[in-house]
Amino acid sequence: MRKILLVLCSLAIISCGCDKQPQGVPATPEEQPSDDPSSPEEDPPSQPENPPYVPPEETPEVLEKPEDAGDRVPLSASVTKVQPMTGIVLWTDNSARTKSYVQLEYSYMLYNSVCKKKDVYDWSVVDKLLEEVASRGHQAVLRFRYTYPGKSCSVPDYIKNLPDYEATNGKSEGHSTEFPDWRCEELQRFHKEFHRRFAERYDQDPRLAFLETGFGLWAEYHIYDGPCIIGQTFPSHAFQKEFLPLMDEWFKCTPWMISIDAADDKYAPFSSTRSLLSLNFGNFDDSFMCEEWDRENYKNWKFFGTDRYKKAPFGGEFSYYTSSDQKHALDPEGMHGRVFEDQVAKTHMTFIIGNDQPGKQSDARIKEAAMSMGYCYEVRDFCVNPGVSASVLIANVGVAPIYKDAFVAVEGVRGSYNLRFLLPGEYTWIQIQCAATTSSKPSIECDYLVKGQKIEYQASVE
């Protein structure tokens, strides 16, 4: 959704020289200009019901204790920190990024920092960023963008130099801004090829947690300020209908996400082509906790399906509509009549960008809010049949599932049930054939973690 920064903040950004950020490197949070805070007075016409969620094939839950489970073994454990792939996200250059409550770091990325010549891709800028994030025991949330107010678009130069490519220059957010030419067939081909190659290289990379994608200003699926010409400065619906299903083909491990603003039938084809809603994308909301959220934002969440969290993550960013939004978003008593934890539970949100929060709230409050997001596991029973098996009763007491494959393990042997399919409020017995003893303890294993990360669980089995 639309961000808004105070004029004084904008002036401070300009005076610090952030507009001189070179192309080809990750953008910094100080670059974020304001968004138009205006919103429509009337809701759009109601939309048809979305297709029901159909889960992929999975190991069925086992609700009854196995007959040969053996005897109960006492087990005590606590979730002591924010869990991997969840929580309050800071930008990669935020000085607070090493705080213990951080699990995820965010950065914009530029297409022309990777590709400068046709079919020549240099991923070193992505590798460098991912390695830096992983070195801190964190994972990255990345968003590639073309258009940013006050900047040249990140279309590769070889495309800009083609005779059939004509960029559009116009004002956005008060700044001279370059918009891509989506009439150009090579740009369309490149966009598809870029994401295919990105998935080929990074889809199973544990350093990458989530990929956000889109078009328009900040890749947020809108051009509310500036020359908006569908099929020219913004890609046509026909191209999007061709591109979006390909993302599902290419990204099998890394969840990909688009802005909730894609619910607008001006920009996206979802209203006219309802089958696209069955794709496995998640959503992000870039003005979470704003005053108008119930009237303006939530209708877009509902458009994409409030149960979409069952297969793909919900994320976002705290609203920049006013300075008050950033200052009070995590107030324990809430803001605009809503408490953050309640909104997280309502939307089943996994993460949110809160880059300003270290200057607004205490570390303890940020950690508390972050721990309310995403999955959380509780082992409710643990039984051992010595030398034969271990049986674990595990529940997801969080607000969302985990979105990478994860398994309960005992004595280094993993159970067959994939915790990716354990939804909030659900539980299952998992029996693991292994040489368990009364000294054994279960763990949760995931191949998509970086060094230093661990999935915890809580338990009070007596």
Secondary structure, 3 states (H helix, E strand, C coil): CCCCCCHHHHHHHHHCCHHHCCCCCCCCHHHCCCCCCCCCCCCCCCCCCCCCCCCCCCCCCCCCCCCCCCEECCEEECCCCCCCCCEEEEECCCCCCCCCCCCEEEEEEEHHHCEEECCEECCHHHHHHHHHHHHCCCEEEEEEECECCCCCCCCCHHHHCCCCCCCEEEEECCEEEEECCCCCHHHHHHHHHHHHHHHHHHCCCCCEEEEECCCEECCCCECCCCCCCECCCECCHHHHHHHHHHHHHHCCCCCEEEEHHHHCCCCCCCCCCHHHHHCCCEEEEEEECCCCHHHHHHHHHHHHCCCHHHCCCEEEEECCCCHHHHHHCCCCCCECCECHHHHHHHHCCCEEECCCHHHCCCHHHHHHHHCCCCCCEEEEEEEEECCCEEEEEEEECCCCCCCCCCEEEECCEECCCCHHHCCCCCEEEEEEECCCCCCCCEEEECCCCCCCCCECEEEEEC
